C-alpha cells in the first residue's frame, strides 16, 4: 500500500476494507481519467461521487450557468453559485470532497468539432447530455474513439441507464435513429421529480466506479429501468445489431450545426455581389405556411416588421405556473394570449384569432404546440393558413439569445440532465 499516502488511506478506508475492493481497486480509480458531459441533475451525483470515491482526473463539460430553477435536482450547486458556470460550481464542490482530484473544467458545449479531442484518451465517458443531438454525438464519438460510456436518461418518474462498451452493445444498437424534434417531450415540458436524477445519477456513478476499478458486474449488454412511483427496477437484455454499420465519422453532426441555433439572414451582400434575401415578416409568414413551423429567426423577423406585428398573435399553450416563471414578451402591437393545451384540446373553439393573420402557438420545447396545431387543423380547417408553431419553443428562442424589450432575465427551460428516455419493448 506504499502508493497510497496517509491522507488517502484515511479518506478511502471504508472502500479499502470492502471484500473484493482493496488497495488495487482504489489505485485503479486514482489512475483513471473520466469525462462527464453535463453538470446538471444526473451530473451532480455522478461528479460528487466520482470525486469522493477517488477518481484521479475528472473532466467536466457544460456550457450552462447555475439558475435557481436547477436547485431542486442539481444538488452539487447552491444559492451561493447562482449565475456561475456550472463547471466551476461543480468543480469547487468536487475539490472539497477530494482535494487531490484533478478537475478539468470545459465550460463549452460538446460539438462535432471538439468531441473527439475531449473524449480520446479517456478511460470512460459518463453521459448526462441535455439534448438528443448531444447524446448521439457522445455515443458516436465514443464509438469512434473506442471509449466506453455510461448512459442515463430520466423523465417524470422514470429513468433508464446502461453501459455501452467497445465490442459490446452500443447506443445506436438500442436507439438507431435520433427522434424528430417534438416527438418526445422534454422534462421542461413533462416535468421530473427532483430526487429521480439523484437515484439514476448515483447508479450511473456506481457503474462508472465498478468499470474503472474492475469490481463487480456492470450493465454492459443490459438496460436498467427505474420507476420511482412504484420503486420497481427492471433489467432488459441487449445485444449488438449485426446489420448496423459502425460509426466512422461525425459528419452527421457537423451537418446539424451547433445545437439550438437556427440560421439567421444577415444584412450583408452575397458572394456574387447581389443583395441579400431579407428575412422580413412576409417571408417569415410564407415559410411558416409552407412548413407549419417558424424558427426563432422567423419569429424575430415578424416582431421586427410593423405590418406583420399588426396581424400577429402569440398563443402560449403551457400551464399558468410556467408562464409565471418565464415567457416570450412580444413587442407592442402583438396580441398575446394564454390557452393551456388541455383547455384547447377540450374545446378548440376557445382559440379566437380576432382577425389575426398569423397565429403562432408556442410552448417550452415545441411538443405541446405541435399537438395544439394538429388538433386545431382537424377541428378548425378554416384556420389552416393562419396557424403556425414555434419550432423548439421557448428553449430554442432562448438558445438564440433572444431577450424581450422588458430586459427580463429568464430561467432556462432545459438543462444538462433533461433528456427523456425512449421506451423499449421488453
FILOSE-144082 format. One record per residue (C-alpha): y, z negated, x. Coordinates in steps of 0.05 Angstrom, whole numbers, plus 5000, padded with zeros to 4 digits. Layout:
N
YZX;...
REM end
This chain:
426
500050005000;504650075060;508150675027;510850224971;516549754991;517149044965;522049244910;517449784885;511449314886;515348834843;518249374797;511649714783;507049114786;504649184714;502649904726;499449764793;494649264762;492049754710;484849954717;484650684740;492050704759;493650304822;497850504882;495351214887;497651394817;504351044830;505451434894;503852074857;509451914808;514351754863;512952424897;513752824832;519453284811;520653374737;525653784698;527653524629;531054024583;535453644535;538352934537;538352834462;533452494414;527052704448;530252704517;532651984510;525851634512;523052154560;528552054611;528651304605;521151214610;520051714666;525451384708;522850684692;515650894708;517651124777;518151884776;521652034842;526152614823;528552794753;532953384737;536753364671;539354004637;544153934578;550954234564;552953774507;557253144505;555752484471;558052434399;557651834352;553052214305;547952244362;547151504370;542351354312;536851704351;539351864422;538751154446;539951284520;547251374503;552250884472;559350794447;561850694518;559851404536;562651784476;565652444498;561952424565;556952964585;550052754562;547352884632;551952364664;551051864608;543451914613;543551914689;547451264692;542250904649;536451214689;539450954755;540050264724;532650284707;530450554775;535950584829;531250954877;530051524828;533752154849;537152404786;540053114789;544853294734;545554014708;551053994654;549554714634;545655084581;538955374604;539456134604;535456734628;540056754689;538556044713;531855854682;527156084738;531655784792;531655104757;524255104738;520955394801;518454844847;517954314793;511453944782;512753914707;517854104654;519053684592;521954104535;526953784488;530954424476;535954494420;534655204396;528655644386;531656134436;531855604490;524855354471;521856044480;525856134544;522955484572;515955694553;516556394583;519956154648;514555624657;509056134646;512156594699;513256024748;506355724736;509255054716;506254624661;510754404604;510453814556;513054054489;515053664427;518653804362;521053394302;523653494231;524852994175;518952514183;514152974221;513053134294;508553544339;507153544414;502553854466;501954014540;501754754558;498954884628;497155474673;490255754656;490155374590;493455464523;500755674528;506455604478;506156344456;498756284444;500455804388;507356064367;507256804385;514057004358;520756664351;522456554277;528256924247;534856554242;534856124179;527356184169;526155454188;531454924173;534454524230;534853774230;542353844217;540554154150;534053784133;535253124169;530952694215;529451954213;532351634276;526051294300;521851934299;524752224364;523151544396;515851594374;514852314394;519152264457;515251664480;508752044470;511652624510;513352134566;506251864564;503552574571;508152704630;506152064665;498652204655;499352914681;503452714742;499152114760;492452434745;490551854699;487351944631;486452554586;492452984567;493753404505;492054054542;488854534492;490454044436;496353944389;498053254362;501753204295;505252564272;507152374200;511851784205;511751654130;504251524129;503451394204;497751894206;496152244272;492152894271;489553284331;488354034327;484354424377;487955004411;485555594452;488856154492;489656814457;485757314500;489457904468;496357644485;499657994544;502157504596;509657384602;512257724665;519757734658;525557434618;528658094595;527557904522;532157304532;537357704571;537958174512;539357584466;545357374507;548056674510;545356224455;550156124397;555056654420;556957254378;560457874403;567957864396;572158504400;577758414450;584558754445;583359184506;582159924518;575260224523;572860504589;574161204563;581461034553;581361044477;583960484434;579059924416;575959864348;579759284318;575758744282;580558674222;578958374155;576959034123;572059184179;569158484174;568158524099;564959204106;559958934157;558458364110;557058824052;552359234095;548358634121;549658074072;551757644132;558157534170;558157264241;563456764263;567657304295;567857694229;569857074190;575356944241;577757654230;578157524156;582156894168;586957284213;588257844162;593557654110;590858164059;583657934068;585657194062;588657323994;581957533966;577457064006;573556463982;569255984023;563555613987;560455014023;553354913996;551954284036;551753574009;558253183998;557052694055;556153274103;562853554082;566052884098;563052904169;565353604187;567554234152;570754914163;578154844146;580555524123;587755754134;592755734077;591456234023;583756204027;580255883968;575655313989;570055083943;564354583947;557954733908;551654383934;545354803938;541454413886;547054493835;547755223850;540355353843;540154963777;545855363748;548155993786;553756083735;557255483766;559955943820;566556223795;569456743843;576156703806;577957413827;575957333900;573757993931;569857653987;565757023976;562756714039;557156194028;556155724086;552155104107;550154744171;545755284202;545255864152;538655684118;541555384054;546855914047;541556454053;537656123997;544056103956;545356833967;538357023946;538756613883;545556893864;543357603878;537657523828;541757153775;548457503782;547658213806;554858363787;556857963849;552558373897;558458683933;562358033936;557457533966;556257414039;553456854083;556056574148;550456724198;548556094236;553055674192;557655134218;553455064282;554955794301;562255714282;562855114328;558755444383;564155964390;569255414400;572555524332;577554994313;581754954250;589354914244;588754164229;586454044300;580553654275;575153504326;568353604292;561853244301;556453704330;551453964279;545654094325;543453724388;538253714441;532253494401;533653824334;528554394335;523454324279;516054464289;512755064258;507054894211;500055024236;493855114192;488254644214;
REM end
